[in-house]
Amino acid sequence: MPELGKLVAFFDFKDGRDGLLHFSGMTACSETLSVITRRRFCVQATDNTGKPASTTPARDKNKPTLDRYYKSVYFILHDKFWIGHGLVNSDWAKLEEEFNHIGKPSPKPKGIIDSVPFISSGTKLAQLAVLFGLGEPSLGYYNNCEENYDAIKQCRDAMPILDMEKEKDMGSNIYPMISHLRKFQQPPEKATTKSARGSEPRKSQKLEGKENPPRKSLAESPSSLEERLLVAMKREDRVTFFDFKKGSNGLLHFGGMEVTSKTLEFITETRFCVQATQINGRPARNTPAWLKNEPTLSESYNRVYYMLHNKTWIGHDLRKSDFPMLEKECKHIGKSPPRPKEIIDTVPFISSGSKLGKLAVLLGLGKPAARLDCRNCQVNYNAIKKCRDAMPILDVEIEQDKESNMHPMISLIKKYQQPPEEETSILFGHEEETTKRKSPQGKVKDGGVRKSLRLKEASQRLKKKSM
């Protein structure tokens, strides 16, 4: 295989569900994977004459063809090592086809590093790469390239967790994960210019020599929708993920999700943004002028209370951040704050230094969502579900809590919880109590009252001296 060079190119070029062709590409340094330039766009497919294909939906007839962007694509890709998922069998062929249609010379790779052989290898790192999203299509198809890029960087961070040392490429300073991916490459046959569109059979089509298995009816399926809904309707089987923090735009962002405790099956979700308030319940003075029309928590209080009160709470830094802020806002608007039945905070689990805890951070547990602060709760929920899939990869024993019938990851996180002081003052079903201490003789003394009396006496003495 030829030398990698100083620049590599990540790219993805596939058919989208909207009928357009989605391109995303970036040029990066081969040693650090620092991004140098990136480009992404959607174009119409073309026919042999270079005109827009007749299959383009009517609403997208005004979209350009590749002829407008071919210089950018050529600059990003030509004479560089290409890195991506399914490049050999899909993206390269489609790219050549479109360049031929518009009568332009297509970019040629210096070499191709396809992630498909790596993922198909079944190694532990490959299994983690799937959890990180390598090769998984994103909601915006032109984001696939960035998803693969991020997944490869996360795999690099996961190598120490799997006790894998940095791998050098022939004594050079190539990025370790790129060196690792190259080991799985086989010299590919030159991709044909035949379009990859329609090369994969649809799920509804019959495979050669095989028939599609008959679909099970709802009544026959053991995990049918009806059964899941019946489980979801039991309130005692619910747990609530929630997040309540100040966002980058100055508003307070709330996100809450109710899920089943055993399988983490999604039930319902609520998220919104509100203004912070003062003690009198009015909007805070430091709220930006363009956000003065946003509501306060009083308008969404009932939804929050119903979702959180007397439930098991799961989240990141709930004890020190989210719950105190929620309690403060509820008092400002003159409402009683919801009380948890139990709090399961992920901070002790992440801080434990365990392999699964380190991996949870890479999967996004405790990390704020980019520009979507009200979705932090969903990020934590997805990370915990992925951690469950990673437990066999890291040889973590899966234990089911028979008493509480909790999800294995929730049971594991509970083991790291340390009962904080004055826990009874915030849990549901316990009255708030003032902090009391016992004297050596065993008599109970109210420390808070005695301290306030001493301060009052000291202030009176100062007044007498000044007179």
C-alpha positions in Angstrom: 0.0 0.0 0.0 1.4 3.4 -0.9 2.4 6.0 1.7 -0.4 7.8 3.4 0.9 11.3 3.0 0.1 14.3 5.1 -3.5 14.7 4.1 -6.4 12.2 4.1 -10.0 12.8 2.9 -13.2 11.6 4.6 -16.2 11.5 2.4 -19.6 10.1 1.9 -21.8 10.2 -1.3 -25.1 8.3 -1.2 -28.7 8.5 -2.2 -30.9 10.1 0.4 -34.5 9.2 1.1 -35.6 12.6 -0.2 -34.4 11.5 -3.7 -31.3 13.7 -3.7 -27.6 12.8 -3.7 -25.9 13.8 -0.4 -22.2 14.6 -0.4 -20.1 15.4 2.6 -16.3 15.5 2.6 -13.5 16.8 4.7 -9.7 17.0 4.4 -7.8 16.2 7.6 -4.2 15.9 8.8 -3.1 12.2 8.7 -1.2 12.6 12.0 -3.7 14.3 14.2 -7.0 14.2 12.2 -7.3 17.9 12.6 -9.9 19.1 10.0 -8.5 21.5 7.4 -11.5 22.0 5.1 -15.0 20.5 4.8 -17.9 20.7 2.5 -21.4 19.2 2.3 -24.4 19.7 0.0 -27.3 18.0 -1.7 -27.6 17.8 -5.5 -30.0 16.3 -8.1 -29.0 13.0 -9.7 -28.3 13.3 -13.5 -28.9 11.2 -16.5 -26.5 10.3 -19.3 -26.9 13.7 -20.9 -26.0 15.6 -17.7 -29.5 16.9 -17.2 -31.5 16.3 -13.9 -32.9 12.8 -13.7 -36.6 12.4 -14.1 -36.8 10.7 -10.8 -36.1 13.9 -8.9 -39.2 15.0 -6.8 -41.0 18.1 -8.1 -40.2 20.0 -4.9 -36.5 19.6 -5.5 -36.4 20.6 -9.2 -34.6 23.9 -8.3 -31.7 22.1 -6.6 -28.4 22.2 -8.5 -26.5 19.3 -10.0 -23.0 18.2 -9.2 -21.8 20.5 -12.0 -21.9 23.4 -9.6 -19.7 21.8 -6.9 -17.4 19.5 -8.9 -14.4 21.8 -8.3 -14.8 21.6 -4.5 -15.2 17.9 -4.6 -12.2 17.4 -6.9 -10.0 19.6 -4.6 -11.0 17.7 -1.4 -10.6 14.2 -2.8 -8.1 14.0 -5.7 -4.8 12.3 -5.0 -5.5 11.7 -1.3 -6.2 8.6 0.8 -10.0 8.2 1.1 -11.5 7.1 4.4 -15.1 6.2 4.8 -17.7 3.4 5.1 -18.7 1.4 2.0 -16.5 3.5 -0.3 -15.4 0.6 -2.5 -18.8 -0.8 -3.3 -21.0 2.2 -3.2 -19.7 5.8 -2.9 -16.8 5.6 -5.4 -18.9 4.1 -8.1 -21.7 6.6 -7.7 -19.2 9.5 -7.7 -17.6 8.3 -10.9 -21.0 7.9 -12.5 -22.1 11.5 -11.7 -18.8 13.0 -12.9 -19.1 11.0 -16.2 -22.7 12.4 -16.6 -21.5 16.0 -16.3 -18.5 15.4 -18.5 -15.8 16.1 -15.9 -12.8 14.0 -14.9 -13.5 12.3 -11.6 -11.1 12.5 -8.7 -8.8 9.5 -8.2 -7.8 8.2 -4.8 -4.2 7.6 -3.7 -5.6 4.7 -1.7 -8.8 3.7 0.0 -9.3 2.8 3.7 -12.8 1.3 4.0 -14.2 0.7 7.5 -16.4 -2.2 6.3 -13.7 -4.9 6.7 -12.8 -3.5 10.2 -16.4 -3.6 11.4 -16.9 -7.1 9.9 -13.9 -8.4 11.8 -15.9 -8.7 15.0 -13.1 -7.5 17.3 -13.9 -5.7 20.5 -12.8 -2.4 19.1 -15.0 -3.0 16.0 -18.0 -3.7 18.2 -17.4 -0.4 20.1 -17.0 1.4 16.8 -20.6 0.3 15.9 -21.8 1.8 19.2 -19.9 5.0 18.4 -21.9 5.2 15.2 -19.3 4.1 12.6 -21.1 3.3 9.4 -24.5 4.1 10.8 -26.5 6.6 8.6 -27.5 9.8 10.4 -30.7 11.7 10.1 -29.1 14.2 7.8 -27.3 12.1 5.2 -24.7 14.7 4.5 -23.6 14.3 8.1 -22.5 10.7 7.6 -19.0 11.7 6.9 -18.7 13.7 10.2 -20.4 10.8 12.1 -17.7 8.4 10.8 -14.9 10.9 11.5 -16.1 11.4 15.1 -16.5 7.6 15.6 -12.9 7.0 14.5 -11.6 9.6 16.9 -13.7 8.0 19.7 -12.3 4.6 18.8 -8.8 6.1 19.4 -9.8 7.2 22.9 -11.3 3.7 23.5 -8.0 1.9 22.7 -6.5 2.4 26.2 -9.8 1.1 27.7 -9.2 -2.2 25.8 -5.5 -2.2 26.8 -4.5 -1.6 23.2 -1.2 0.3 22.7 -0.7 3.0 20.1 0.1 1.4 16.8 2.6 3.1 14.6 2.5 2.8 10.8 5.9 1.8 9.6 7.7 4.1 12.0 5.7 7.2 10.9 3.4 9.4 12.9 0.1 8.3 11.3 -2.9 8.6 13.5 -3.2 5.3 15.5 -6.7 4.4 14.4 -5.9 5.0 10.7 -3.0 2.6 11.1 -5.3 0.1 12.8 -7.9 0.4 10.0 -5.2 -0.2 7.3 -4.5 -3.7 8.7 -7.9 -4.9 7.7 -7.8 -3.6 4.1 -7.6 -6.0 1.2 -6.5 -4.7 -2.3 -9.9 -3.9 -3.8 -10.7 -4.4 -7.4 -11.2 -1.2 -9.3 -14.7 0.1 -8.7 -16.8 0.0 -11.8 -18.7 3.0 -13.0 -21.9 1.2 -12.7 -24.3 2.9 -10.4 -24.7 1.5 -6.9 -28.2 2.6 -6.9 -30.5 -0.4 -6.6 -27.5 -2.8 -6.1 -28.8 -3.8 -2.7 -32.1 -5.7 -2.6 -34.9 -4.0 -0.7 -36.0 -5.7 2.5 -39.4 -6.4 0.8 -37.8 -8.2 -2.1 -37.0 -12.0 -2.0 -33.4 -13.0 -1.7 -32.0 -15.6 -4.0 -33.0 -19.1 -2.9 -34.6 -17.7 0.2 -38.1 -16.5 1.0 -38.9 -13.7 3.4 -39.9 -15.2 6.8 -43.6 -14.7 7.5 -44.4 -11.7 9.7 -45.6 -12.6 13.1 -48.9 -11.2 14.1 -49.2 -8.9 17.1 -50.8 -11.6 19.2 -48.0 -14.1 18.4 -45.1 -11.8 19.1 -43.8 -12.2 22.7 -42.5 -8.6 22.7 -45.6 -7.2 21.1 -46.6 -3.5 21.3 -49.6 -4.4 23.5 -47.5 -6.1 26.1 -45.0 -3.2 26.1 -47.7 -0.7 26.6 -49.2 -2.7 29.4 -45.9 -2.7 31.2 -45.5 1.0 30.5 -48.9 1.8 32.1 -47.7 0.5 35.5 -46.4 3.6 37.3 -44.3 1.6 39.7 -42.3 0.3 36.7 -41.3 3.8 35.6 -38.1 5.7 36.0 -37.5 9.3 34.9 -34.5 10.8 33.2 -34.4 14.5 33.5 -32.1 17.5 33.1 -32.6 21.1 34.2 -29.7 23.5 33.5 -29.0 27.0 32.2 -28.5 26.9 28.5 -26.0 28.8 26.3 -28.8 31.2 25.3 -29.5 32.3 28.9 -32.7 30.3 29.3 -33.4 27.4 31.6 -33.7 24.2 29.6 -35.8 21.3 30.9 -35.8 17.8 29.4 -37.6 14.8 30.9 -38.2 11.3 29.7 -40.3 8.5 31.3 -39.1 5.0 30.5 -39.8 1.5 31.9 -37.4 0.5 34.6 -36.6 -3.0 33.3 -36.1 -2.4 29.6 -35.8 1.4 29.4 -38.6 1.3 26.9 -39.6 4.9 26.0 -43.0 6.1 27.3 -43.2 9.8 27.1 -41.0 12.9 26.8 -41.2 16.6 27.7 -38.8 19.4 26.9 -39.0 23.2 26.9 -37.2 26.4 27.7 -38.2 29.0 30.3 -36.9 32.2 31.7 -35.2 32.3 35.1 -37.2 34.1 37.8 -36.5 36.3 40.8 -37.7 35.6 44.4 -41.0 37.4 43.6 -41.7 35.1 40.7 -41.1 37.7 38.0 -38.6 37.1 35.1 -34.9 37.7 36.1 -33.5 41.1 35.1 -30.5 39.6 33.3 -32.7 37.9 30.7 -31.7 39.1 27.2 -34.3 41.5 25.7 -35.1 39.2 22.8 -36.1 36.4 25.2 -38.5 38.5 27.4 -41.5 36.9 25.7 -40.5 33.4 26.8 -42.6 31.8 29.5 -41.5 31.1 33.1 -41.7 27.7 34.9 -45.2 28.5 36.2 -46.7 27.7 32.8 -45.1 24.3 32.6 -45.1 23.5 36.3 -47.9 20.9 36.2 -46.1 18.9 33.5 -42.9 18.9 35.5 -44.5 17.9 38.7 -46.5 15.1 37.1 -43.4 13.7 35.4 -41.0 13.9 38.4 -43.0 13.6 41.7 -42.6 10.4 43.5 -40.5 8.8 40.8 -37.0 7.4 40.6 -34.8 10.1 39.0 -31.8 9.3 36.8 -29.4 11.9 35.4 -26.0 13.5 35.6 -25.2 15.8 38.5 -28.8 15.9 39.7 -27.9 16.3 43.4 -25.7 19.4 43.1 -27.0 21.1 40.0 -30.3 20.1 38.5 -32.5 19.5 41.6 -31.3 22.6 43.5 -32.0 24.7 40.5 -35.4 23.2 40.0 -36.2 23.6 43.7 -35.2 27.2 43.6 -37.4 28.0 40.6 -40.4 26.2 42.1 -40.1 28.3 45.3 -39.8 31.5 43.2 -43.1 30.8 41.6 -44.7 29.8 44.9 -45.1 26.1 44.1 -43.9 23.0 46.0 -41.0 21.3 44.2 -41.5 17.6 43.1 -39.8 15.1 45.4 -38.0 12.0 44.2 -38.6 8.5 45.4 -34.9 7.8 44.7 -32.0 9.6 42.9 -29.6 7.7 40.7 -26.8 10.1 39.8 -24.3 9.1 37.1 -21.4 11.3 38.5 -20.1 8.6 40.9 -20.2 6.0 38.2 -18.2 8.2 35.7 -15.8 9.2 38.4 -15.1 5.6 39.4 -12.4 5.1 36.8 -13.8 1.8 35.7 -13.5 0.8 32.0 -17.3 1.0 31.5 -17.3 4.4 33.2 -14.6 5.7 30.9 -16.5 4.3 27.9 -19.7 5.9 29.1 -18.0 9.3 28.8 -17.0 8.5 25.2 -20.6 7.5 24.5 -21.8 10.9 25.7 -22.9 10.3 29.3 -22.8 13.7 31.1 -21.8 15.6 27.9 -24.0 18.5 26.9 -25.7 18.1 23.5 -24.4 20.5 20.9 -26.6 23.6 20.8 -29.6 21.6 22.1 -29.4 21.9 25.9 -32.9 20.6 26.4 -31.8 17.3 24.8 -29.1 16.5 27.4 -31.5 14.1 29.0 -31.9 12.2 25.8 -28.1 12.1 25.3 -27.7 10.5 28.8 -30.5 8.0 28.1 -28.9 6.9 24.8 -25.5 6.6 26.4 -26.8 4.3 29.2 -28.5 2.1 26.6 -25.3 1.8 24.6 -23.3 1.0 27.8 -25.6 -2.0 28.3 -24.6 -3.2 24.8 -20.9 -2.6 25.7 -21.0 -4.7 28.9 -20.3 -8.0 27.2 -17.5 -6.4 25.1 -15.7 -5.2 28.2 -16.4 -8.5 30.0 -18.6 -6.8 32.6 -20.9 -9.2 34.4 -24.6 -8.4 33.7 -26.5 -8.6 36.9 -30.3 -8.1 37.2 -31.5 -6.6 40.4 -34.2 -9.1 41.4 -35.6 -6.9 44.2 -36.2 -3.8 42.2 -36.3 -5.5 38.7 -34.2 -2.7 37.3 -32.3 -2.5 34.0 -28.8 -4.0 34.4 -27.1 -0.6 33.7 -29.3 1.2 36.2 -28.5 -1.5 38.8 -24.8 -1.1 38.1 -24.9 2.7 38.5 -26.9 2.3 41.8 -23.9 0.4 43.3 -21.8 3.6 43.0 -24.2 5.8 44.8 -23.2 7.1 48.2 -26.0 8.3 50.5 -25.4 12.1 50.9 -26.0 13.9 54.2 -29.5 15.0 54.9 -30.9 12.7 52.1 -34.2 12.5 53.9 -34.8 16.2 53.4 -35.3 15.8 49.7 -36.7 12.3 49.2 -40.5 11.9 48.8 -42.4 10.8 51.9 -40.1 12.5 54.5 -40.7 15.8 56.2 -37.9 18.4 55.9 -35.9 18.5 59.1 -33.5 21.1 60.5 -29.9 19.9 61.1 -29.6 19.0 64.7 -26.7 17.8 66.8 -26.4 16.0 70.2 -24.5 17.3 73.1 -22.2 15.0 75.1 -24.9 14.5 77.7 -27.3 13.3 75.0 -29.6 16.3 74.8 -30.6 17.5 71.4 -29.7 21.1 70.6 -30.7 23.0 67.6 -27.4 24.2 66.2 -29.0 26.6 63.7 -31.0 28.5 66.4 -28.0 28.8 68.8 -25.8 30.2 66.0 -28.4 32.9 65.1 -28.7 33.9 68.8 -24.9 34.3 69.1 -24.8 36.5 66.0 -27.7 38.6 67.3 -25.9 39.1 70.7 -22.7 40.1 68.9 -24.4 42.7 66.8 -26.0 44.2 69.9 -22.6 44.5 71.6 -21.2 46.3 68.6 -24.0 48.8 68.6 -23.5 49.6 72.3 -19.7 50.2 71.7 -20.4 52.5 68.8 -22.8 54.6 71.0 
